[in-house]
């Protein structure tokens, strides 16, 4: 009995990926005209015919959305995903979770096979621009990053530069004149927060320094050790996020320094751990739950539009215009920041 021709055979003959072949045959999403023509010619040459079950699946509304997280270990994602889940559920949509750190580009293939109707990217996904082109025709929203890593994705993010400026103003009002920022170079949120920090420090005439670190607890610990060993030592540290701030707490303890007695400390993201009485970390609430809800509403609107057009996505080569929603940050002052020694307020 002759072996039936599969979509993999068509993709191999056309010299494209399975996902690109699937999109070309379905007539949805972005596939270049050259690739589309190659796929159709390969299908004709091989006598490829999708089976009835596959055709039925392709025409049905799955009611599912691909939800890709940068790193499940980041506590900022918890309220954001809660907001997303609530909003998607209200719209009759169900999220399918994917961990970019573990699965990477394989998620594109999996979500195409599962016929998701939309896509949510949470955080900045390293290498997503080159790994997710096959999903470019789907309605999409990016949350918690100023970058749209899928063509035409709406962006819902926090005003990170303004949040950092508010931290500097708070520390300056307490009397701090020597502040070090534990940064995360090479990351969109890190660069925005560093820019806000440096801008406000210049305005306030504060002696500011930046120590390269990262978004993890260990990166924050290493950067804090470097900053706190300087002479003169900064009287306050501003970490790029709460995770890095927790690392800075460990660094201060290693050096026998008290927070806030010897050094004040502020973070960013206002994670649940920051709000614990035993921690009391001054932080910036970047409205992550609200960001999730807004993103869900935007995606539901885009999916409804795609269903109404009958395309299941945008037309070939024409992604929706990128919409950017910027949410206002709010400083949450707690016990980890206080006037420096010798300054009375």
Secondary structure, DSSP 4 states (H G I P E B T S, - for coil): -PPPP-HHHHHHHHTS-HHHHHHHHHT-S---HHHHHHHHHHHHHHT----HHHHHHHHS---EEEEEES-TT-THHHHHHHHHHHHHHHTT-EEEEEEHHHHTTHHHHHHHHTT-SEEEEESPPTTHHHH-GGGTTSEEEEES-S---STT-EEEEE-HHHHHHHHHHHHHHHT--EEEEEE-TTSHHHHHHHHHHHHHHHHHT-EEEEEE--SSHHHHHHHHHHHHTSSSPPSEEEESSHHHHHHHHHHHHHTT--TTTT-EEE-SS--GGGGSTTT--BEEE--HHHHHHHHHHHHHHHHHHHHHHTSSSPPTT-PPPPPEEEEPPEEE--TT--PPTT---
